[in-house]
Structures are given as structure tokens and as C-alpha cells.
Amino acid sequence: MPWSYPDFYEANNLEIKTFLSTAVGQLVYPQGNFIYNDHTDINWSTDLRVITKGEFNKDSHFELNIIEHIQSQPPLKIVANTPVAGTGRSGLFTWEQHTSLNSRAELAIDTAYLQKQSPHFDLTLGRQPINLASTFYFTPNDFFKPFAAQTFYRIYKSGVDAIRAEIGLTNLSQLTLLAVLSYDYQARNDWSNGPNWSETSFLAKLTHNNELLEWSFLGGTVDKYTVAGGSLQGELFNWLGIRAEGHYGEAETASQPDYYQIAAGIEHFHDNSIFWRLEYLYNKGGVTSIQEASQQLQNGMSASKYLGKHYGALGISYEFTPLLSGNTLAMINLSDDSHLFSVNLVYSTSDEAEVSATLTLPGGDKPDMQQLGSEFGSQPSSLSCVYRVYF
């Protein structure tokens, strides 16, 4: 939500805002499989954020976002021991309060950074959200804590420990330089306190705007890959929005394969408040068979963010009234013909509060006791309700 909501405390260029989110949902898992212990489960979570923003002067700013997170744990038979690349951050600023097979509670600093601004140079130091993507559902160039395609609520993106410099080259061109620290993954939800300096990510991104398009080139190292890619976005004929991005990753070790990912999409906003977006992803790093994906899970390894090679997604949003809006997403794995359909409704109960309901229905071949049937067919159906309030 925008920063226009009332402040819990505001004085001397300091703003303190609080956000509370409470969710509960019913999940139905596929029966008779090697992934889940139960057929049904009630999941719940509560997030309490305290967000402080301030400035030392007109050119120097800071932000601190502290979150208390409590959630139920899914009834998994297997737990992946290898994290998704690029999600590490120091364990120094996460304090586990409780953990069990059924629930978990922790206090964490989600973002904490200082920013120095000038007309042609901005420098941001600390734990900060980083998003290099141009597309929305499938985001190959969003290397650090990306959102899942089916995530509707995207206000708070988790930060990573980084230094970021934005250098204005001309009125239409900008150079972004990034150094993102890497940390060793020790156990589930647990990262080392100190960085692994040899795996620090370094990226450079050159962005240029003209009258029709914004395009960019990026390159550097991420995790254990050397990457090179780019993106473009703009509008054709003052009607059709276009977006595309992708990169090639060359492995720095012989045990990992090279890969590339390319995403492209079109979108349009109609006068009657209907907005639609269509995207496609080619994922060269996807597994070649469902048997291979099952073997990775049984061995305690995490599969890639997306298992298959070809994906499509269509999203439509509509504002029914000034207080009620709706979003839908239909996503398909074209490699195994599994699919996922989600509907999300958001109702504003006041200027500072809203209620959200989401129904998710996956489809495809179901898993059995030996292997996955399909990617989305192995996921649970769910109905959830979330109450969010800002104060």
C-alpha cells in the first residue's frame, strides 16, 4: 500500500508505520503421495511489521523494516536441504523464537539500509529489496528473492545484503552497479552469520530510454554462474505494452549445467478498468522428465524455481467498485500439461484496512508414492482469507 496512510508516529523527518496481516486457509493435498503426510490441513500466519523511514538531510535517507512472522508448517514428508540460488542473507538479523513440525515463529530485520542521493549518483548500502525484472509473472532477471508468479500481494519484497549504485550517464541512460553478499545455507531457514566472500554476486546493468522503448543489458556473476542478458519494455501504437527479458548463465563449476531463460509478454489497460497480461517463459534449465524431478525431491534436493521448459500465463484484473477489485491468473506448464488457476478478491473496509480472499485450483497428473505426476498437479488446492491493517 502507498505511504499515504496515517503514521503511528511522525516527527523531525521520522515516520514510523505499522502493518498487521493475519491469514487463515484450508488446503487439500493430493491423496496417496510421497510428498505430504496429510490430505487436508488448515494453514495460518501472522505478520507484524514496524517500518521506520527517515532522513538526515534532503539527500540522505534510511529505512528499517522489522517483521515478526508466525506461521503454520506444511505437513511435508520431505524437506529440501538445498536453497534456491540467490536467497541468502545473514543469519545475524533473524532470531528464531519457536520451531516445530507444526509451527514456526521468528523476528527478523527484513530491510535496513542507508541511501545517499545526488542529481547524478545514488548509493544504497545495507539490506535492501532488489528487482531487475521487466516482466511480471516470469522474471528470469530477478535474481534475489523473486516473487512466485501466483503471488498477488507484492508490496513488501524481502531485502538482501548489498551495495547498490545508480549512476546517471545522460538524461536517458543509467548504469546500475550491484554487489550482493552470499551466505552459506546451514539448515532449513538458517543462514550463516558471516558472508562467503568467494560467492559474492557482482552485476552491472546499463539502461537506456528512448521515445518508444526502455532497453537494458546486464552482466556479471550470480551465485556460481557468470550471467549475461538484457531486457526491454515499452508501448506500441499507444495501446499495447510489451515486455521481455532473459539471460544466459554459464556455470563456474563442472558439476552444474549451463542454462538460459527467456520471458516475453504483452499487456493492455482498457478504459473500463480491465487490465490483462499474457506472458511466456522458456526455461532451458528445466528438467527433462517428471522422473528426474521426483528423484531430486526424494534425494532432498530443491528443484529449480520452475520444473519444466515451457510456461504460459494469462492474468486479468478488474475494478468492480472503488472498494472491490479482482485478479485472476491462469498458468500452464506446457511441458507436462499441468496448470494452475487462481482468483483473488480484495475489499477495502477502510482507508487503512482490507480483506483479501484467494482460491487456487491446480490441475494435472497427481503424484503417487514413487514420483510426481506433474508440477502443478502435485500442489494443493487452497482457499485462504487475509486481513491487513495499517496503523
MOTA-V701667 format. One record per backbone hydrogen bond with DSSP energy under -1.0 kcal/mol. NH is the residue of the N-H (numbers start at 1). CO is the residue of the C=O. E is the energy in kcal/mol with one decimal. If there is no record, write none. Layout:
NH/CO/E ; NH/CO/E
This chain:
8/16/-1.6 ; 9/16/-1.6 ; 11/14/-1.8 ; 15/53/-3.5 ; 16/9/-2.7 ; 17/51/-3.0 ; 19/49/-2.3 ; 20/389/-2.6 ; 21/47/-2.6 ; 22/387/-2.3 ; 23/45/-2.8 ; 24/385/-2.0 ; 25/43/-2.6 ; 26/383/-2.6 ; 27/41/-3.1 ; 28/381/-2.6 ; 29/39/-3.5 ; 34/368/-1.5 ; 37/75/-3.1 ; 41/27/-2.0 ; 43/25/-2.1 ; 45/23/-2.0 ; 46/70/-2.7 ; 47/21/-2.8 ; 48/68/-2.1 ; 49/19/-3.2 ; 50/66/-2.4 ; 51/17/-3.4 ; 52/64/-3.2 ; 53/15/-2.6 ; 54/62/-2.0 ; 55/13/-1.1 ; 56/60/-1.7 ; 57/60/-1.1 ; 61/115/-3.0 ; 62/54/-2.3 ; 63/113/-2.0 ; 64/52/-2.6 ; 65/111/-3.2 ; 66/50/-2.3 ; 67/108/-3.0 ; 68/48/-2.6 ; 69/106/-2.9 ; 70/46/-2.4 ; 71/104/-2.6 ; 72/44/-2.5 ; 73/102/-2.4 ; 76/74/-2.2 ; 77/35/-3.8 ; 81/300/-2.7 ; 87/84/-1.1 ; 91/192/-1.8 ; 94/91/-1.4 ; 95/107/-3.3 ; 97/105/-2.4 ; 98/105/-1.8 ; 100/103/-2.1 ; 104/71/-2.3 ; 105/98/-2.8 ; 106/69/-2.4 ; 107/95/-2.3 ; 108/67/-2.6 ; 109/93/-2.2 ; 110/65/-2.4 ; 111/65/-1.5 ; 112/127/-2.5 ; 113/63/-2.1 ; 114/125/-2.6 ; 115/61/-3.0 ; 116/123/-3.0 ; 117/59/-3.2 ; 122/166/-2.4 ; 123/116/-2.7 ; 124/164/-3.0 ; 125/114/-2.7 ; 126/162/-2.4 ; 127/112/-2.0 ; 128/160/-2.5 ; 142/139/-1.7 ; 143/141/-1.2 ; 151/148/-1.9 ; 159/110/-1.5 ; 160/128/-2.5 ; 162/126/-1.9 ; 163/179/-2.3 ; 164/124/-2.8 ; 165/177/-2.5 ; 166/122/-2.8 ; 167/175/-3.2 ; 168/120/-2.5 ; 169/173/-1.5 ; 170/173/-1.3 ; 174/207/-2.6 ; 175/167/-2.8 ; 176/205/-3.1 ; 177/165/-2.6 ; 178/203/-2.9 ; 179/163/-2.0 ; 180/201/-2.6 ; 181/161/-2.6 ; 186/190/-2.1 ; 187/190/-1.2 ; 190/187/-2.3 ; 192/184/-2.3 ; 196/182/-3.2 ; 199/196/-2.0 ; 200/197/-1.4 ; 201/180/-2.9 ; 202/221/-1.3 ; 203/178/-2.1 ; 204/219/-2.3 ; 205/176/-2.6 ; 206/217/-2.8 ; 207/174/-3.1 ; 208/215/-2.7 ; 209/172/-2.6 ; 210/213/-2.4 ; 214/233/-3.1 ; 215/208/-2.4 ; 216/231/-2.4 ; 217/206/-2.0 ; 218/229/-2.5 ; 219/204/-1.9 ; 220/227/-2.2 ; 221/202/-2.7 ; 222/225/-2.6 ; 225/222/-2.1 ; 226/250/-2.7 ; 227/220/-2.6 ; 228/248/-1.7 ; 229/218/-2.6 ; 230/246/-2.1 ; 231/216/-1.8 ; 232/244/-2.6 ; 233/214/-2.1 ; 234/242/-2.0 ; 235/212/-1.2 ; 236/240/-3.2 ; 239/236/-1.9 ; 240/236/-2.4 ; 241/267/-2.9 ; 242/234/-2.6 ; 243/265/-2.5 ; 244/232/-2.3 ; 245/263/-2.6 ; 246/230/-1.8 ; 247/261/-1.8 ; 248/228/-2.9 ; 249/259/-3.0 ; 250/226/-3.1 ; 252/224/-2.5 ; 256/253/-1.3 ; 259/249/-2.2 ; 261/247/-2.1 ; 262/282/-2.2 ; 263/245/-3.1 ; 264/280/-2.1 ; 265/243/-3.1 ; 266/278/-2.2 ; 267/241/-2.0 ; 268/276/-2.0 ; 270/274/-3.4 ; 273/270/-1.7 ; 275/317/-2.4 ; 276/268/-2.1 ; 277/315/-2.5 ; 278/266/-2.8 ; 279/313/-2.8 ; 280/264/-2.6 ; 281/311/-2.2 ; 282/262/-2.8 ; 283/309/-3.3 ; 284/260/-2.6 ; 286/283/-1.8 ; 287/307/-2.4 ; 293/289/-1.4 ; 294/290/-2.3 ; 295/291/-2.1 ; 296/292/-1.8 ; 297/293/-1.9 ; 298/294/-2.5 ; 299/295/-1.6 ; 300/297/-1.6 ; 301/296/-2.8 ; 311/281/-2.2 ; 312/332/-2.0 ; 313/279/-2.3 ; 314/330/-2.6 ; 315/277/-2.9 ; 316/328/-1.5 ; 317/275/-2.9 ; 318/326/-2.4 ; 320/324/-1.1 ; 321/324/-2.0 ; 325/346/-2.2 ; 326/318/-2.7 ; 327/344/-2.9 ; 328/316/-2.3 ; 329/342/-2.3 ; 330/314/-2.5 ; 331/340/-3.0 ; 332/312/-2.6 ; 333/338/-3.0 ; 334/310/-2.1 ; 337/333/-1.7 ; 339/363/-2.4 ; 340/331/-2.8 ; 341/361/-1.8 ; 342/329/-2.7 ; 343/359/-2.4 ; 344/327/-3.3 ; 345/357/-2.6 ; 346/325/-2.6 ; 347/355/-3.0 ; 348/323/-2.5 ; 350/353/-1.6 ; 354/388/-2.4 ; 355/347/-2.8 ; 356/386/-3.0 ; 357/345/-2.3 ; 358/384/-2.3 ; 359/343/-2.5 ; 360/382/-2.7 ; 361/341/-3.3 ; 363/339/-2.9 ; 368/371/-2.2 ; 379/376/-1.6 ; 381/28/-2.4 ; 382/360/-2.2 ; 383/26/-1.9 ; 384/358/-2.4 ; 385/24/-2.6 ; 386/356/-3.3 ; 387/22/-2.7 ; 388/354/-2.7 ; 389/20/-2.4 ; 390/352/-3.0 ; 391/18/-2.6
